[in-house]
Amino acid sequence: MNMQNLMMQAKKMQKDLEKAQSELESKVYEGKSQIVSVTVGGKGKLLSVSIDEEDLSSLDKEMLEDMFLVAVNSAIDKMEQDKNEKFGKYGQMFNGLM
């Protein structure tokens, strides 16, 4: 393979990576527990929290905090899974350096 082809492939890969990164950053991920729903942006920032007020009175503070953690972690897990699916093929190309 000559140097020109290698450079062209590298530029294409860079564009593909930038496109995938942009797509991921524009996505929103939702996480839920029993009465808590959250949304997390593709950059990992918590965007919103919603609590179902009907069931709120039967919960204590500690239980609500646990549900909040479950919902947030669920959304972040979805984001990470999506990220791994998008970038996994590139990581394998570089023996896991990405």
PLY file of the C-alpha trace (Angstrom):
ply
format ascii 1.0
element vertex 98
property float x
property float y
property float z
element edge 97
property int vertex1
property int vertex2
end_header
0.00 0.00 0.00
1.44 3.36 -0.93
1.63 6.41 1.31
-1.03 8.35 -0.58
-3.61 5.57 -0.11
-2.70 5.29 3.55
-3.21 9.04 4.04
-6.56 8.92 2.26
-7.71 6.06 4.48
-6.56 7.94 7.58
-8.49 11.05 6.54
-11.60 8.97 5.86
-11.28 7.30 9.26
-10.90 10.69 10.92
-14.06 11.97 9.22
-15.94 8.82 10.22
-14.83 9.21 13.83
-15.82 12.87 13.90
-19.24 12.05 12.44
-19.81 9.24 14.95
-18.75 11.51 17.82
-21.11 14.24 16.66
-23.99 11.76 16.35
-23.39 10.45 19.86
-23.14 13.90 21.38
-26.51 14.90 19.89
-28.35 11.87 21.32
-30.41 11.77 24.49
-30.60 8.69 26.70
-33.41 7.91 29.12
-33.11 5.96 32.33
-35.95 4.84 34.58
-36.57 3.30 37.95
-39.92 2.80 39.66
-40.93 6.47 39.93
-37.88 8.38 38.67
-37.09 9.13 35.04
-33.99 10.98 33.86
-32.46 12.02 30.58
-28.74 12.24 29.93
-27.18 13.94 26.92
-24.60 12.29 24.73
-21.84 14.22 26.46
-22.79 12.59 29.76
-24.60 15.57 31.30
-27.83 15.07 33.24
-30.52 17.00 31.34
-33.72 16.36 33.26
-35.24 14.56 36.22
-38.89 13.61 36.58
-40.53 12.09 39.65
-43.99 10.51 39.56
-45.76 12.39 42.35
-48.52 9.81 42.82
-46.16 7.26 44.33
-43.87 9.78 46.01
-45.71 9.90 49.33
-45.16 6.21 50.02
-41.35 6.46 49.72
-38.77 7.57 52.19
-35.84 9.81 51.28
-33.30 6.97 51.11
-35.46 4.90 48.78
-35.99 7.90 46.47
-32.25 8.54 46.35
-31.66 4.90 45.39
-34.24 5.13 42.61
-32.57 8.29 41.35
-29.20 6.53 41.20
-30.70 3.56 39.35
-32.31 5.82 36.75
-29.16 7.92 36.17
-26.89 4.89 35.95
-29.30 3.23 33.53
-29.18 6.23 31.18
-25.38 6.44 31.42
-25.07 2.70 30.72
-27.16 3.13 27.55
-24.94 6.02 26.47
-21.76 4.00 27.09
-23.14 0.99 25.22
-23.99 3.18 22.23
-20.51 4.71 22.36
-18.87 1.28 22.46
-20.94 0.11 19.48
-19.96 3.19 17.44
-16.27 3.23 18.32
-15.59 -0.43 19.02
-14.50 -1.17 15.49
-11.93 1.61 15.62
-10.62 0.47 18.98
-9.99 -2.99 17.58
-8.03 -1.48 14.70
-5.64 0.09 17.19
-5.48 -2.90 19.54
-7.71 -1.23 22.13
-5.80 2.03 22.39
-8.97 4.10 21.91
0 1
1 2
2 3
3 4
4 5
5 6
6 7
7 8
8 9
9 10
10 11
11 12
12 13
13 14
14 15
15 16
16 17
17 18
18 19
19 20
20 21
21 22
22 23
23 24
24 25
25 26
26 27
27 28
28 29
29 30
30 31
31 32
32 33
33 34
34 35
35 36
36 37
37 38
38 39
39 40
40 41
41 42
42 43
43 44
44 45
45 46
46 47
47 48
48 49
49 50
50 51
51 52
52 53
53 54
54 55
55 56
56 57
57 58
58 59
59 60
60 61
61 62
62 63
63 64
64 65
65 66
66 67
67 68
68 69
69 70
70 71
71 72
72 73
73 74
74 75
75 76
76 77
77 78
78 79
79 80
80 81
81 82
82 83
83 84
84 85
85 86
86 87
87 88
88 89
89 90
90 91
91 92
92 93
93 94
94 95
95 96
96 97
